[in-house]
Amino acid sequence: MTIRRVIVCAAWAVCVALGLSGCGAQPSTEDVLRVTVESVNALTPIEVDEITRLDSASYQLPATLRYHYTLSIDSLSVAERADMEEYMRATLPDRIREEKGSEALGRLGVELQYCYFNPSGKLLMELTVAPTEYACEK
């Protein structure tokens, strides 16, 4: 199973939750976040690459979707953390934009947080992507 499948499943969950609006009331942001988290968590843990595992997703109100990862390293130097953050800030918005369901999340004002922990559970890095950063470019 790949991280791509997790993303597709999460996007499907967003679409289902938003599709429910055709059946009556518009789903709340919390409903969309809950369904998305449940869908991602049904597939986790999943190995993303040689050193990264997606462990789970969670949400915080009013509109934050959090992805919890474990890196198979104990620590990051200041330079490594800066390089990782720079790389992710440069690539994540485009990758998010490509995923089905991301436009709907952006319209709901959902910010995405990527939390990286070491094997002992210590936070190594947290990166937040605002909805304006992954909004579809017109």
C-alpha positions as CSV (number, residue, x, y, z in Angstrom):
1,M,0.0,0.0,0.0
2,T,1.3,3.4,-0.8
3,I,0.9,6.9,0.6
4,R,-0.8,7.7,-2.7
5,R,-3.6,5.3,-1.7
6,V,-4.0,7.0,1.7
7,I,-4.3,10.4,-0.1
8,V,-6.8,9.0,-2.6
9,C,-8.8,7.5,0.3
10,A,-8.8,10.8,2.2
11,A,-9.8,12.7,-0.9
12,W,-12.6,10.2,-1.5
13,A,-13.8,10.8,2.1
14,V,-13.9,14.5,1.5
15,C,-15.9,14.0,-1.7
16,V,-18.3,11.7,0.0
17,A,-18.8,14.1,2.9
18,L,-19.3,17.0,0.6
19,G,-21.5,14.9,-1.6
20,L,-23.9,14.4,1.3
21,S,-24.8,18.0,0.8
22,G,-26.8,17.0,-2.2
23,C,-29.0,14.9,0.2
24,G,-29.9,18.0,2.3
25,A,-27.9,20.0,4.7
26,Q,-24.3,21.0,3.9
27,P,-21.9,18.9,6.0
28,S,-20.0,20.8,8.6
29,T,-16.3,21.3,8.5
30,E,-16.1,19.0,11.5
31,D,-18.0,16.3,9.7
32,V,-15.6,16.5,6.7
33,L,-12.6,16.4,9.0
34,R,-14.0,13.5,11.0
35,V,-14.7,11.4,7.9
36,T,-11.3,12.2,6.4
37,V,-9.5,11.2,9.6
38,E,-11.5,8.0,9.9
39,S,-10.6,7.1,6.3
40,V,-6.9,7.8,6.7
41,N,-6.7,6.0,10.0
42,A,-8.3,2.9,8.5
43,L,-5.2,2.6,6.3
44,T,-2.5,3.5,8.8
45,P,0.2,2.8,9.7
46,I,1.8,3.0,6.3
47,E,5.4,3.2,5.2
48,V,5.9,6.4,3.1
49,D,9.6,5.8,2.4
50,E,12.7,4.2,4.0
51,I,12.6,6.6,7.0
52,T,9.1,7.8,7.2
53,R,5.9,6.2,8.4
54,L,2.4,7.8,8.5
55,D,1.0,6.7,11.8
56,S,-2.4,8.5,11.9
57,A,-4.4,11.5,11.2
58,S,-6.4,13.7,13.6
59,Y,-8.2,17.0,13.6
60,Q,-8.5,20.1,15.7
61,L,-11.4,22.5,15.5
62,P,-12.2,24.8,14.0
63,A,-10.4,23.5,10.8
64,T,-7.1,21.8,11.1
65,L,-6.2,18.4,9.7
66,R,-3.1,16.9,11.3
67,Y,-0.9,14.1,9.9
68,H,1.3,12.3,12.4
69,Y,4.5,10.7,11.1
70,T,7.4,8.9,12.6
71,L,10.9,9.3,11.2
72,S,13.3,6.5,11.9
73,I,15.9,9.0,13.2
74,D,16.4,10.3,16.7
75,S,17.0,13.9,16.0
76,L,17.3,16.6,13.3
77,S,20.1,19.2,13.4
78,V,19.0,22.8,12.9
79,A,20.4,22.6,9.4
80,E,18.5,19.4,8.6
81,R,15.3,20.8,10.0
82,A,15.7,23.9,7.9
83,D,16.4,21.9,4.7
84,M,13.5,19.6,5.3
85,E,11.1,22.5,6.0
86,E,12.4,24.4,2.9
87,Y,11.9,21.4,0.7
88,M,8.4,20.7,2.0
89,R,7.3,24.3,1.7
90,A,8.5,24.3,-1.9
91,T,6.8,21.0,-2.9
92,L,3.8,20.3,-0.6
93,P,1.4,23.0,-1.9
94,D,1.7,21.6,-5.5
95,R,1.3,18.0,-4.3
96,I,-1.7,18.9,-2.2
97,R,-3.2,20.9,-5.1
98,E,-3.0,17.8,-7.4
99,E,-5.1,15.7,-5.0
100,K,-8.8,15.3,-5.6
101,G,-10.6,16.8,-2.6
102,S,-8.0,19.4,-1.8
103,E,-10.0,22.2,-3.4
104,A,-13.0,21.3,-1.2
105,L,-10.7,21.4,1.9
106,G,-9.4,24.7,0.8
107,R,-12.9,26.1,0.4
108,L,-13.7,25.0,4.0
109,G,-10.6,26.8,5.2
110,V,-8.8,23.6,6.4
111,E,-5.2,24.1,7.3
112,L,-2.9,21.0,7.0
113,Q,-0.4,20.2,9.7
114,Y,2.4,17.7,9.2
115,C,3.9,16.5,12.5
116,Y,7.1,14.5,12.5
117,F,8.2,12.5,15.6
118,N,11.2,10.4,16.4
119,P,10.7,6.7,17.3
120,S,10.5,7.7,21.0
121,G,7.6,10.1,20.3
122,K,9.5,13.4,20.6
123,L,8.4,16.1,18.1
124,L,11.1,16.8,15.6
125,M,9.3,19.2,13.3
126,E,5.8,20.5,12.6
127,L,4.9,22.2,9.4
128,T,1.6,24.0,8.7
129,V,0.2,24.6,5.2
130,A,-2.6,27.3,5.1
131,P,-5.5,26.9,2.7
132,T,-4.3,29.9,0.8
133,E,-1.0,28.1,0.1
134,Y,-2.6,25.1,-1.6
135,A,-5.6,26.9,-3.2
136,C,-6.0,26.1,-6.9
137,E,-4.3,28.7,-8.9
138,K,-6.6,30.4,-11.4
